[in-house]
Amino acid sequence: MNANTDPFTAPFGSLFGDQFTVATLDVGGDYTYPGHAVPLENFSLHPATHALHYGSTCFEGLKAHRQVDGSLAVFRLADHAARMVRSIAGLRMQVPDVDLIQTMIVDSVEANASFTPSAPGSLYVRPTLIGTLPIIGAAAAPSDSAILYVITCPVGDYFAGGIRPLTIHIETEIPRTTPQFGTIKGGANYVMALGPTLDAKRDHAADQVLFAPGGDITETGASNFFLVDDQRIITRHLDNSFLHGVTRASLLTLATDLGYEIEERAVPIEELRAWAEHGEAFLSGTAAVVAPVGTVSILGEQLQIGDGQPGTNTLRLRDALTNIQLGKVDDPYGWLTTIPG
Ligand SMILES: *Cc1c(COP(=O)(O)O)cnc(C)c1O
């Protein structure tokens, strides 16, 4: 356990709520869930556990926010649960009822509600599935036993000390992952993106890598990519090359409401050069919400985006989203699920 127990200064995700929800799938059965959270504890796993050898694991990441009225609400619960079902199906594992995932998330958040810091902090929620089949010979078989669980982390502001514009390196050769795993939030993808990301940190002083195989922009290791100016917002169209972010979808909806033109299409890296002169760029994801991009390292050149500082359109979109998440404005799309208790 980390000695630093302040969510605003401890590393993101290093602190945990003391309860979790757990369901188990036994071979030939269905997921069984006792119906309530239990104290967080270690698992005992056979050393042959499928997830440890063959990567049969996936997860979700969503947040519960303390509302301005003091209650607690989960942001876009149904969308995250539905995406987890798709990830599990992509691992070819037995799919739990989407309602079970939702219930386990709500129960876990409710049990850990007291750990939720006030805004801009939140309770980060991490539903996870691991394949537990203890058979080394099952390399080419799905794990038909599993543990599904939901842990929580009190987290502070991702940008402690203020929003800092990121430097991103554009990788034009190596893809983030393989097409059949592009839309799956599976552990395998993150370790695949790690090598290129560490190399770019070392060689280009980059915070993140934007994967653009063949010059075609997809996303970074864990966030979606946007261009925005005073009129329009541009991001890659939904295809199987990248993870379809809930934050991405939310921002497009809000941008439409704010009067921006939406362009969901292929974004070639050549477009960045002209864009950098007048427009803004940012990354989106649940953890950081919206992260401005200040500098792009592209084919050996450092390109400053705008004046290198967070742009007004980027911050406007960020505020539009966090205002809904925190209950500061109406929730016209029903994105919030209020947690009882
Ligand atoms: C989780 C994730 C995102 C962001 O998705 P959100 O639903 O917005 O949190 C983007 N890309 C990858 C690869 C991710 O794993």
Residues whose N, C-alpha, C, O or C-beta is under 5 A from the ligand:
A	BS01	LIG	G61 T220 G221 A222 S223 N224 L243 H244 G245 V246 T247 R248 S284 G285 T286
